[in-house]
C-alpha cells in the first residue's frame, strides 16, 4: 500500500532493476557477482546481472522480528550465521538474552529452509577477489543489508558495492561505513519513509518468482557461459 500521492519512481522491481543497472554501467566488463537479497531483491538484481553480464546468486538476510510485534525488527541474520543487532531497539524493547537467542534461532531455521529451496544442487558463486554488488529493492533501516555486507566480507571479495533503487539518507550513511560503495537511484530524507511509496506496483515476490529469476538468468547467460568454457579449452 502506498502512503503518498507523489508519482512513483519505479513501475515495479523489474523496472527498478533496469534503472539501477544504468547507475552501475561502469561495472560492465569487470569480474562481478551480483548478490540479491531475496525475496524482493531478486527481480531487481536480475536486471542488474543481465545488464552487466555478471554472475548472479543470492545472499539470504532476514529481519529478526520483535516478540509479539513481528512487523518490527531488532536486527538481521544471514545464511552463514552473521548476526547484527540494533542495540537501540533491543534496549528500548527490554529484550533479554533468552528472547534474543530464541528469535535468532527461529530466523536461522527459516533461512535454512530457504537456502535449501533456493540453492538446491547449485554450488555458491565464487566471490574471492571479485567485486560483489549486493542488491535489494530498497533500504529502510538497512540492517538486512548491513548483515549481508558483513557476511560477504568473509568471502574475501575485492570490493563490496551496495546497490538499491531507493534508500533513506540516514541509512545510506550507515551502510557506507561497512560497504566500499553505496549506489542508489533515489535517496530520500522524509521522516515517514516507506519503500512501497516509490513503486507503482508493490507486492512481496513469492519463492517461485525468486527461483524463476535464477532460472531466467541461467537461460539468458548460457551462451556466454558456453563461449567462456570453449575459450578455456
C-alpha positions in Angstrom: 0.0 0.0 0.0 1.3 3.4 -1.0 1.2 6.3 1.6 1.6 9.2 -0.8 0.1 10.7 -4.0 3.5 11.5 -5.4 4.4 9.9 -8.8 6.4 6.7 -8.0 9.9 6.5 -9.2 9.6 2.9 -10.5 6.8 0.8 -12.1 7.9 -2.4 -10.4 11.0 -4.2 -9.2 12.0 -5.2 -12.8 11.8 -1.5 -13.9 13.8 -0.6 -10.8 16.5 -3.2 -11.9 16.8 -1.6 -15.3 17.2 1.9 -13.9 19.7 0.7 -11.2 21.7 -1.1 -13.9 22.2 2.2 -15.7 23.7 3.6 -12.5 26.1 0.7 -12.4 27.2 0.8 -16.1 30.8 1.4 -15.1 31.0 -2.2 -13.7 30.1 -3.9 -17.0 33.0 -6.0 -18.2 34.5 -6.3 -14.8 34.7 -9.5 -12.8 31.5 -9.0 -10.8 29.0 -11.1 -8.9 25.5 -9.7 -8.3 24.1 -11.0 -5.0 20.4 -10.5 -4.4 18.7 -10.4 -1.0 15.5 -12.4 -1.5 12.7 -12.1 -1.9 12.3 -8.5 -3.0 15.9 -8.1 -4.2 15.8 -10.9 -6.8 13.8 -9.2 -9.5 15.8 -6.1 -9.2 19.1 -8.0 -9.2 18.2 -10.0 -12.3 18.1 -6.9 -14.5 21.4 -5.7 -13.0 23.2 -9.0 -13.5 22.0 -9.3 -17.1 22.9 -5.7 -18.0 26.4 -6.1 -16.5 27.0 -9.6 -17.9 27.7 -10.6 -14.3 27.3 -13.8 -12.3 24.1 -13.9 -10.2 23.5 -15.5 -6.8 21.7 -14.9 -3.5 22.7 -13.9 0.0 19.8 -14.7 2.4 19.5 -12.0 5.0 16.4 -11.8 7.1 15.0 -9.4 9.7 14.8 -10.6 13.3 11.3 -9.8 14.4 10.4 -8.3 17.7 8.5 -10.7 20.0 4.7 -10.1 19.7 5.4 -7.3 17.1 6.7 -9.2 14.0 6.3 -6.2 11.8 9.1 -4.5 13.7 12.7 -5.8 13.8 15.8 -5.5 16.0 18.5 -6.7 13.6 19.2 -9.3 10.9 20.7 -12.7 10.3 22.3 -14.1 7.2 22.7 -17.6 5.8 26.2 -18.1 7.2 25.0 -17.1 10.7 26.2 -13.5 10.7 24.0 -11.5 13.1 23.7 -7.8 13.5 21.6 -6.3 16.3 20.0 -2.9 16.6 21.2 -2.1 20.1 18.9 0.9 20.5 15.8 -1.2 19.7 17.0 -4.1 21.9 17.4 -1.7 24.8 14.1 0.1 24.2 12.2 -3.2 23.9 13.9 -4.5 27.0 14.8 -7.8 25.3 16.5 -10.4 27.4 19.4 -12.6 26.1 17.0 -15.6 26.1 14.4 -13.7 24.0 17.1 -12.6 21.5 18.5 -16.1 21.2 15.1 -17.6 20.6 14.1 -15.1 17.9 17.5 -15.5 16.2 17.2 -19.3 16.2 13.7 -19.0 14.6 15.0 -16.9 11.8 18.0 -19.2 11.3 15.6 -22.1 10.9 13.7 -20.2 8.3 16.9 -19.3 6.5 18.0 -22.9 6.3 14.7 -23.9 4.7 15.0 -21.0 2.1 18.6 -21.8 1.4 17.8 -25.4 0.6 14.9 -24.3 -1.7 16.8 -21.6 -3.5 20.3 -23.2 -3.9 19.2 -26.8 -4.4 22.2 -28.5 -6.1 23.8 -25.3 -7.3 27.2 -24.5 -5.7 27.6 -21.0 -4.4 29.1 -18.3 -6.7 32.8 -17.8 -6.4 33.4 -14.3 -4.9 37.0 -14.3 -3.8 38.9 -11.4 -5.3 35.8 -10.2 -7.3 33.6 -7.2 -7.0 30.4 -8.1 -5.2 27.3 -6.0 -5.9 24.6 -6.6 -3.2 21.2 -5.7 -4.5 17.9 -5.3 -2.7 14.6 -3.5 -3.6 15.4 -0.7 -1.1 16.9 0.2 2.3 14.8 1.5 5.2 16.6 0.6 8.4 19.4 -1.1 6.4 20.0 -3.9 8.9 19.4 -6.8 6.4 21.8 -5.1 4.0 24.5 -4.5 6.7 24.3 -8.1 7.8 24.7 -9.2 4.1 27.8 -6.9 3.8 29.4 -8.4 6.9 28.6 -11.9 5.8 30.1 -11.5 2.3 33.2 -9.9 3.7 34.1 -13.4 4.9 34.4 -14.5 1.3 37.3 -12.1 0.7 36.0 -10.1 -2.2 38.0 -7.3 -3.9 35.2 -4.8 -3.3 31.6 -4.7 -2.0 29.2 -2.4 -3.6 25.7 -1.9 -2.2 23.1 -1.1 -4.9 19.4 -0.3 -4.3 16.8 1.6 -6.2 15.8 3.7 -3.2 17.1 4.3 0.3 16.8 6.6 3.2 19.5 9.2 3.5 20.5 8.2 7.1 20.6 4.5 6.1 22.9 5.3 3.2 25.4 6.9 5.6 25.3 4.0 8.0 25.7 1.3 5.3 28.5 3.3 3.7 30.5 2.7 6.9 30.6 -1.0 6.1 30.5 -1.2 2.3 33.1 0.1 -0.1 30.5 2.0 -2.1 26.7 2.6 -2.0 24.7 3.3 -5.2 21.1 4.4 -5.2 18.8 5.8 -7.8 16.8 7.7 -5.2 17.9 8.9 -1.8 15.1 10.2 0.4 15.1 12.1 3.7 11.4 12.0 4.6 10.6 11.4 8.2 7.9 8.9 7.2 9.7 6.6 4.7 8.0 3.6 3.0 9.6 1.6 0.2 6.2 0.9 -1.3 5.7 4.6 -2.0 8.4 4.6 -4.6 6.8 1.7 -6.6 3.6 1.9 -8.6 3.1 -1.9 -8.2 4.4 -3.3 -4.9 3.9 -6.8 -3.6 6.2 -9.4 -2.0 7.7 -11.7 -4.6 7.0 -15.4 -4.0 9.7 -18.1 -3.6 8.6 -19.3 -7.1 9.4 -15.9 -8.5 12.8 -15.9 -6.9 13.6 -19.3 -8.5 12.2 -18.0 -11.8 14.7 -15.1 -11.7 17.6 -17.5 -11.2 16.3 -19.7 -14.0 15.9 -16.8 -16.4 19.5 -15.6 -15.7 20.9 -19.1 -16.4 18.9 -19.4 -19.7 19.9 -15.9 -20.9 23.5 -16.3 -19.8 24.1 -19.8 -21.0 25.5 -18.8 -24.4 28.0 -16.5 -22.7 29.0 -19.3 -20.2 29.4 -21.8 -23.1 31.7 -19.4 -25.0 33.8 -18.8 -21.9 34.2 -22.5 -21.4 35.2 -23.1 -25.0 37.7 -20.3 -24.9 39.5 -22.0 -22.0 39.8 -25.3 -23.8 
